[in-house]
Amino acid sequence: MDIQIISRNGEPEYAVLPWDQYQALLKAAGHQQPSLAPSPTVQAAPDQDLRPLADLRGLREAKGLAIETLARTVGISPSYLGLIESGERQPDAAIRRSLAWELGVAGWRDES
């Protein structure tokens, strides 16, 4: 079986396995297989709402924030924020949302 274990605080919390193996486990346990009703497609919010972050340095400077201040507020190092500002690194969605929130950019509540 191809099972991935996801831990939190050093303790196993979730087990992830391929769908066909999950179905086989349900069948072996005598459980009815869940039907997959077509669900509406969930689209991630477009990144266009956060595009103003493309000029991150300009936004930060316009707010009068030092790179160290913004970085620490968002929970990243100033050097990493510098890499993001220079375009050398692309932050994940959580960091983008935090930056957008701190800089007052529309779209910070997006769940992408």
WOHUSUL-V823206 format. One record per helix or strand of 3 or more residues. SS is the DSSP state (A for helix, B for strand). FROM is the first residue (numbers start at 1). TO is the last residue. If there is no record, write none. Layout:
# WOHUSUL-V823206
[[SS:FROM:TO] [SS:FROM:TO]]
This chain:
# WOHUSUL-V823206
[[B:3:8] [B:11:17] [A:19:28] [A:47:62] [A:67:74] [A:78:86] [A:93:103]]
